[in-house]
Amino acid sequence: MNLNDSLDSLRKIDVNDLDLNNLGSWPGPVKFIASLLLAIVVLGLGYNFHLKDMQADLERRQMEEETLKQQFSAKAFQAANLEAYKAQMAEMETSFGALLRQLPSDTEVPGLLEDITRTGLGSGLEFEEIKLLPEVAQQFYIELPIQIRVVGSYHDLATFVSGVASLPRIVTLHDFDVVPAEKTGTSKLRMSILAKTYRYNDKGLEK
């Protein structure tokens, strides 16, 4: 039977005459079309309930593979530069030790106060106050605040600040306040300043 004959026979078929309980009695072209539609339905359902989940799982695993590749590349780079990292760490430890040696111990604080006083007097200033304030503990160091109030000319104050900043021990300066020493008739200035030095916090390191 050629294609034309098949099409003619399909045109002559009345759907109402087809017996669903006896599929074997259906004409050949109808059986073929029904089988084709059934196959399409089965494939569609199979994709929707099985292959679709497999496709999603495949995409997820591909993303995991890309992440693992990136992690491997990063770790391979770190492994290749391990010796350089070790050298850098040793250099940092040496620098850190040098900084620690600049932190005064308890016994050195009076000497630091003497250095600050000597710097101020050498700059031509008059001291009105220099006293230690309560310590402030941080994790790796302890702040030792020093309240200073001096009187002198603008140039003398600048020389003093520069001299304190140049001391061999670490001293930082905060909370500058400069006002005229007297209300009228003088070029003298009064400066209040908070100096902070630091000492090592052994207890913080133990934590």
Sequence and secondary structure as in RCSB ss.txt:
>XXXX:A:sequence
MNLNDSLDSLRKIDVNDLDLNNLGSWPGPVKFIASLLLAIVVLGLGYNFHLKDMQADLERRQMEEETLKQQFSAK
AFQAANLEAYKAQMAEMETSFGALLRQLPSDTEVPGLLEDITRTGLGSGLEFEEIKLLPEVAQQFYIELPIQIRV
VGSYHDLATFVSGVASLPRIVTLHDFDVVPAEKTGTSKLRMSILAKTYRYNDKGLEK
>XXXX:A:secstr
  HHHHHHHHHH  GGG  TT GGGS HHHHHHHHHHHHHHHHHHHIIIIIHHHHHHHHHHHHHHHHHHHHHHHH
HHHHHTHHHHHHHHHHHHHHHHHHHHTS  GGGHHHHHHHHHHHHHHTT EEEEEEE   EE SSEEEEEEEEEE
EE HHHHHHHHHHHHTSSS EEEEEEEEEESSSSS   EEEEEEEEEEEE HHHHH 
